[in-house]
Amino acid sequence: MTAPGRLLLVPNTLDLGTEAQVDLHEVLPQAVIAQAAGLSHWVAENAKSTRAFLKRVDRIVPLAQPLQGIDIRELPRPRKGQADEAPQDLGPLLVPALAGHDIGLLSEAGLPAIADPGAALVAAAHAQGLVVLPMSGPSSLLLALAASGLNGQSFAFVGYLPVEATERAARIRDLDVLSRRQNQTQLAIETPYRNAALLAALLQHLQPSTRLSIACGLTLPGGWCRTLSVRAWRDAVPVLPDRLPAVFSWLG
């Protein structure tokens, strides 16, 4: 009987959608690059960006087989307005592993299954008794938290905040109170072109004494992280790029 394959959580770079690509060696260990080069089965959010990633891998470690022969399957996208529907059956995506092949799971950016729909596939792999192997690589959330100087012992990732102004304001105020009461760092992200709008809302609705950290373009040339009180940020509001990912963290 053939031994089942594993689900490998392959880290990606954080430069998706940016103009300048970093050298893979600067953010991914050689062992990860070599492992990725040898995989013939992948599951990802987007097949096109996965092929682009594999082309970068191929320039360092030749792929074990031609790119056109690699099986790349996309995670199903949740349908708008169907957030409460029953979870989709992801078992078919794991068929190669049941036949003895390792499968690579690739996120659009950073570590798979962290702020990423790939978490559902990881759960499905566990349900089928498959080995799940996480691999070392960049996570924008943890890099931002580490560089912030805020509480790294207790923190919460709250994802995307509401876009509607009234709902967003209420959510920010609630999270500020929670952060202060529990001494817990809150982390949020936004689509890059809304970075400025989110920053404006945070500066408006967080308490002046709350410490706010902004991490922008981490691992990219010119990437930075800075932590100041909201009061200090209001005196010198930074201009955030609309094409670079940013992580916003605060501690009341």
N, C-alpha and C positions, 0 to 999 in steps of 0.2 A: 504493500500500500504506500502510495506517495505521501511523504510528509508535507503538511501544508506550508505555504509561504508565509511571509510576514508583511505587515503594513508598516512601511518606513515613513516617518514624518520628516520630510526633507526640507530644510530651511531654505528660504529664498532671500534675495537681496531686498533692500528697502528703497530701491531707485526706480520702481515701476512708475511709468508716466513722466519721469523727469528727463531733461535733455542730456545730461551727462551720466554715463554708466560707470559704476565703480569696477575695479578689478575684482573678480570673484575671490582671488586669494586674500583680499583685504578684509573680507567679511565671512568667508566660509572656510572651514578647515579642509586641508587636502583630502582627508579621509572621506568627508562628505561628498566632495566633488567626484572622487573616484567611485564611490558607491552609486551616485546618481548616474554616472556614465555607464554602469553595468546593468541598469534596470531596463526592462523591455515593456513594463506595464506601469501606467500612471493613472491617477485620478486627480483632477484639478478643477478649479473654478472655470478656467478658460484654456482651451487647447492651444490657441494661438500664442498666448504668452508663455505657455509651457514649452512649446517648440522653440521660442526665442531663448528661453532659459537653457534648454538643452544645447542649442547652438553655441552658447557661451561656455558651457561645460566642455563641449567637443573641442574647443580651441585649447583647452588645458589637458584634458584626458580624452582621447578618442572614444566615441560611443561604441558600445559593444556591437551594435548593429546600425544600419542606416536609419536616419531619422524617420523616413517615410515608412519604415517597417515597425516602428514603435507604437504600441497600443496606448492611446491617450483617450480617456473617457472623462466626460465632464460631470460634475456634481449637478443634480437637478436644481434649478433656480426656484425659490419659493414664489408662488404666484401672488401678485398684488391683491391685497384684500383677503388673503387666505392664510393669515398668520395662525389661526386657530385650527386649521385642518389637521387631520391625522398625519403623523410623520410618514414620509415616503419610504418605500421599501428600497433600501440601498444594497440589499443582498447581491443583486446582479453585478454590481461594481466590484465585488470581492470574489467573483468566480475564479479569476486567475490564481488567487492565493490558495483557494481550495484545491486547485490543480497542481500546486507545488511551486508557484512563481511568487517572488517578492513583488509587492506593489509599492510604488512611491506616491505619497500624498503631498501635493505642492499647493501652497497658498499663493494668492496674488502678491503678497508681501510678507516677509518675516516668517514666524513659526506657524506651521499648520495647526489648526484647531484652537488657536488663541485669537479671540475676536475674529473668528473665521468659521464659515459653515462646514468646514471639514470635520468639526467636532462630532457631527452626526455619523460620519463614516467611521470614526474611531469607536464610537459607541457600538455601531453595528459589528465591527471587527471583534470587539470584546464579547458580544453576544454569540458570535460564532466560534469563540475559543481561539482566535488567532492571536499571535504575538504582535504587540504594537511596540515599535522601537523608535523613540524620539531621538533626533540627532542634533548636535550642537549648531547653533546659528543665531543670528540677531533677532531679538524681539523688541520692537520699538517701544512697547509699553514698559518693559523692565529696564531698558536702557534709559528711558526718560525718568523713571522712578529713581534709579540708582544715581543719576546725575542731579536730581532735584534738591537733595538735602532734606526732603520731607520724610515723614514717618514710613520707613520701609518694613516695619514690623507689623503694621496693620494698614491695609489699603484695599480699595475696591475699584474695579474697572466698571464704569457706568455706561460705556458705549457712546452712542450718539445721543445728544440731547434733543428735545423737540425743536422743530423748525419754527413753529408758530410762536410768536413773540410772548404772548401771555403764558402759555404752557411752559415755554423755556424759562421764563423768569421765575415762575413758581418752582420749577424743578431745581434751578440753581440755588434758590434760597433754601429749599428743603435739604439739599445736599450740603450746603454750608453749615446748617444747624447740626446735621448728622456728623459731619467731619469734626466740628468743635466738641460735640458731646462725647464722641467715641475716640477722639484723637486719631482719626482715620483719614489717610490721604485718599482723595477722590481723583480718578483719572478719566478723561474723556477725549474723544477724537471727533473730527469732523471732516467732511469732504474738503479737500484743499481750497477750492474756490469759495468756501464759506468760512475759512479760518478767521478772517477779519471780523465777520459778523458775530462769530462765537466769542471772540476776544472782547468785543465791545459789550456783549451781554454779560460776560463774566465780570468785567470791570464795573458795570453798572449795578449788578445785583449781589455780588459778594461783599462781605463786610470789609471796610478799609484795612483792618488788621490781619485779614486772612492772607496767608502767603500763597502766591500763585507762581507756578513754574511753567515756562513755555519751552518745549524742546522741538526744534524745527530741523528737518533734513538730517536726522542722525545717520551716521556712517557715510554721508555724502560730503563732497568737498564744500567747505563753508558751513557745515552743520553746526548748530549751537544749542545751548541750553542755559537759561538764566532764571533765577528765582528771586522775586522781590515781593514786598507787601503790595496788596492791591492799591493802597494809597500811593506808593512810589510808582507803580505802573501807570497810574492815572496822570502823573506829572510828565511822563515820557512814554507815550503809547508807541510801541514798535510797529513798523510796517511789515506785515507778514506776506510772504509770497503766496500766490494763489495756485501754484502748481506743486508745491512741496508739502509732504505730509507733516503734520504737527501733532504733538500730544500736549494736552493741557492738564496740569495737576494742581491741586490746591489742598491746603490744610488750615482749618479754622483755628 
